[in-house]
């Protein structure tokens, strides 16, 4: 059961990634410095502190780190205070988690003053017991520090705490540190192609393992169902020709070997980006060994 939730802010709770699209460029130009073409890519995964240090080292900015961060925050200040909106259905979901006793906090690269202003205006600030920022913990999301500190504050265990993020690099950091993760779609995530290409590859491998075992499988993207029938399943009537007892034997075989798939013949299994290559290889090996 879920006991704790660690939430990213931008692109996860708030539809706010667009506010940062040109902050680096605008800041440098305000200092009379023309940014290089690769600037956005260079600072994409950095915290404000890391980006400030990068500007000082690579662009010779004369402001101190604190002065630079203050200038950058000022560029987006009005957006957070007066414009930033919650992602669709997020307010209702947060209310449900709160009502069921899930402890929640924020883990973000955005400065605390902006976080508080936006969440208070949107009416959800009280759902979160603390706000952790990359600046306050002294590390970006290329390290698990912020998630560990948030977990320690919540007093929950990794096994019942979820990290909600929109960016692949942050999700990868949390997952490698043993956290369960939920990816929230945001159009600004630059690794969409990598994510969906990986899902297609993993799903295709499982589909081929099923076919190798002589199973009848329908797949769309990362969603698939094995039907224990010789008929080509295209509708309700053809699905109803499936042998549910045979499916039950298949389900129990997988379960006994540590693979948890959909328990009903008429449900689908989902492949996730969170499944490692090792998970997929093990799943394929077990499915391939199933005897009808």
C-alpha positions in Angstrom: 0.0 0.0 0.0 1.2 3.5 -0.9 2.3 5.4 2.2 4.5 8.2 0.9 4.7 10.2 -2.3 7.7 12.4 -3.4 6.6 14.8 -6.1 8.6 16.8 -8.7 7.1 20.2 -9.5 7.7 21.4 -13.0 6.1 19.2 -15.7 4.7 16.9 -13.0 2.5 19.0 -10.8 2.6 22.2 -12.7 2.4 22.7 -16.5 5.3 25.0 -16.2 8.3 23.7 -18.2 7.7 26.3 -21.0 8.6 29.0 -18.5 12.2 27.8 -18.4 12.6 27.4 -22.2 14.7 30.5 -22.7 15.6 31.6 -19.1 19.3 30.8 -19.6 19.5 32.6 -23.0 17.6 35.6 -21.6 19.7 35.9 -18.5 23.0 35.8 -20.5 21.7 38.4 -22.9 20.7 40.6 -20.0 24.4 40.5 -19.0 25.5 41.4 -22.6 26.6 37.8 -23.4 25.5 35.9 -26.4 24.7 32.2 -25.6 26.2 29.3 -27.5 23.9 27.1 -29.6 24.3 24.2 -27.3 23.3 26.1 -24.1 19.9 24.5 -23.6 21.3 21.0 -24.0 24.2 21.8 -21.6 22.0 22.9 -18.7 19.0 20.8 -19.3 19.5 18.5 -16.3 21.2 21.0 -14.0 19.8 22.5 -10.8 19.8 26.3 -10.5 23.0 26.2 -8.5 24.7 23.9 -11.0 23.6 26.2 -13.9 24.8 29.3 -12.1 28.3 27.6 -11.6 28.3 26.7 -15.3 27.6 30.2 -16.4 30.3 31.6 -14.2 32.8 29.0 -15.4 32.0 28.8 -19.1 30.7 32.3 -19.8 32.7 34.4 -17.3 29.6 35.9 -15.7 30.6 38.4 -13.1 27.7 38.0 -10.7 28.1 35.6 -7.7 26.2 32.4 -7.6 23.5 33.8 -5.3 23.1 37.0 -7.4 22.9 35.0 -10.6 20.2 32.7 -9.2 18.2 35.7 -7.9 18.3 37.2 -11.4 17.2 34.0 -13.0 14.3 33.5 -10.6 13.2 37.1 -11.2 12.7 36.2 -14.9 10.1 33.5 -14.1 8.7 35.0 -10.9 5.5 36.5 -12.3 4.7 33.3 -14.1 4.7 31.2 -10.9 2.9 33.8 -8.9 0.1 34.6 -11.3 0.0 32.1 -14.3 1.3 28.6 -13.7 -1.5 26.0 -13.7 -1.8 22.4 -12.3 -1.6 19.5 -14.7 -5.1 18.1 -15.6 -6.9 16.1 -12.9 -3.9 16.6 -10.6 -5.8 18.5 -7.8 -8.4 15.7 -7.5 -5.6 13.0 -7.4 -3.7 14.9 -4.7 -6.9 15.2 -2.7 -7.5 11.4 -2.9 -4.0 10.6 -1.8 -4.3 13.1 1.1 -7.7 11.6 2.2 -6.2 8.1 2.3 -3.3 9.3 4.6 -0.5 9.3 2.0 2.3 11.5 3.2 3.6 13.9 0.5 6.4 16.3 -0.1 8.0 18.2 -3.0 11.4 17.5 -4.5 12.3 20.1 -7.1 15.0 22.1 -8.8 12.9 25.2 -8.6 13.4 27.7 -5.8 11.2 27.4 -2.7 9.6 30.9 -3.0 8.3 30.1 -6.5 7.0 26.7 -5.4 5.1 28.1 -2.4 3.6 30.9 -4.5 2.3 28.6 -7.3 1.0 25.8 -5.1 -0.7 28.2 -2.7 -2.5 30.0 -5.5 -3.6 26.6 -7.0 -4.9 25.5 -3.6 -2.7 22.5 -3.0 0.2 23.7 -0.9 -1.3 22.2 2.3 -1.2 18.7 0.9 2.6 18.8 1.1 4.4 18.6 4.5 7.8 19.9 3.2 9.5 21.3 0.1 13.0 20.0 -0.8 14.9 21.9 -3.5 18.1 21.0 -5.2 19.6 24.1 -3.8 18.6 23.3 -0.2 20.1 19.7 -0.4 23.2 20.8 -2.4 22.7 18.4 -5.2 20.9 18.0 -8.6 18.7 15.2 -9.6 21.7 13.4 -11.2 22.2 12.3 -7.6 19.6 10.6 -5.3 20.3 13.0 -2.4 17.0 14.9 -2.7 14.9 11.7 -2.8 16.8 10.2 0.2 16.3 13.4 2.3 12.6 13.5 1.3 12.1 9.8 2.2 13.8 10.4 5.6 11.5 13.3 6.3 8.4 11.4 5.4 9.5 8.5 7.6 8.2 5.9 5.1 10.0 3.0 3.4 11.2 2.8 -0.2 8.9 -0.2 -0.7 5.7 1.9 -0.1 6.9 5.3 -1.4 6.5 6.5 -4.9 8.5 9.2 -6.8 6.5 11.1 -9.4 8.7 12.7 -12.1 8.3 13.8 -15.7 12.0 13.8 -16.7 13.8 10.6 -17.8 17.1 11.5 -16.1 15.4 12.1 -12.7 13.3 8.9 -13.0 16.5 7.0 -13.8 18.2 8.4 -10.7 15.4 7.5 -8.4 14.9 4.0 -9.8 18.6 3.2 -9.6 18.5 4.2 -5.9 15.7 1.6 -5.3 12.6 3.9 -5.5 9.4 3.0 -7.2 8.7 5.6 -9.8 5.8 6.9 -11.8 6.5 8.8 -15.1 4.2 11.7 -15.7 3.9 12.7 -19.4 5.1 16.2 -20.4 5.6 17.3 -23.9 8.8 19.1 -22.9 10.6 15.8 -22.0 13.4 15.6 -24.6 13.7 11.8 -24.4 10.3 10.8 -25.7 11.8 9.0 -28.7 14.2 7.0 -26.5 11.4 6.1 -24.1 9.0 4.8 -26.7 11.7 3.1 -28.7 12.8 1.2 -25.6 9.2 0.2 -24.8 8.7 -1.1 -28.4 11.9 -3.2 -28.2 11.0 -4.7 -24.8 7.4 -5.4 -25.8 8.4 -7.0 -29.1 10.8 -9.3 -27.3 8.0 -10.6 -25.0 5.7 -10.9 -28.0 8.2 -13.1 -29.8 8.7 -15.2 -26.6 5.0 -15.8 -26.5 4.9 -16.8 -30.2 7.8 -19.1 -29.6 5.8 -20.9 -27.0 3.0 -21.3 -29.5 0.7 -18.7 -27.9 -1.8 -16.5 -29.7 -1.0 -12.9 -28.8 -2.5 -9.5 -29.7 -0.2 -6.5 -29.1 -0.5 -2.8 -29.5 2.6 -0.9 -28.4 3.4 -2.0 -24.9 0.0 -3.5 -24.2 -0.7 -7.2 -25.1 -2.9 -10.1 -24.3 -2.4 -13.9 -24.8 -5.6 -15.7 -26.0 -5.9 -19.4 -25.5 -7.8 -20.0 -28.7 -6.9 -20.9 -32.3 -9.1 -18.1 -33.6 -7.8 -14.7 -34.6 -9.2 -12.5 -31.9 -10.8 -9.4 -33.3 -13.9 -8.8 -31.2 -16.0 -10.0 -28.3 -17.2 -13.2 -30.0 -13.8 -14.4 -31.0 -12.4 -13.5 -27.6 -15.1 -15.7 -26.0 -13.7 -18.7 -27.7 -10.7 -18.6 -25.4 -10.0 -21.5 -23.0 -10.0 -19.7 -19.6 -8.8 -22.9 -17.8 -5.7 -23.0 -20.1 -5.1 -19.4 -19.3 -5.3 -20.1 -15.6 -2.6 -22.7 -16.0 -0.4 -20.2 -17.9 -1.0 -17.5 -15.2 -0.1 -19.9 -12.4 3.0 -21.1 -14.2 4.3 -17.6 -14.6 3.4 -16.7 -11.1 5.2 -19.7 -9.7 8.3 -18.5 -11.5 8.1 -14.9 -10.2 6.3 -13.3 -13.2 3.1 -11.5 -12.3 0.9 -11.0 -15.3 -2.8 -10.2 -15.7 -4.8 -12.8 -13.7 -7.7 -12.9 -16.2 -7.9 -14.1 -19.8 -9.7 -10.9 -20.7 -7.2 -8.5 -19.2 -4.0 -7.0 -20.7 -0.5 -7.0 -19.6 1.5 -3.7 -19.7 5.3 -3.4 -20.3 6.8 -0.4 -18.5 9.9 1.7 -19.0 10.6 0.8 -15.4 11.1 -2.9 -16.4 14.9 -3.4 -16.8 16.5 -5.4 -19.6 17.1 -8.2 -17.0 13.4 -8.2 -16.1 12.5 -8.6 -19.8 15.0 -11.4 -20.4 13.8 -13.3 -17.4 10.1 -12.9 -18.5 10.9 -14.0 -22.0 12.8 -17.1 -20.7 9.9 -18.2 -18.5 7.2 -17.6 -21.2 9.3 -19.5 -23.8 9.5 -22.5 -21.5 5.7 -22.7 -21.0 4.1 -25.9 -22.4 0.5 -25.6 -23.6 
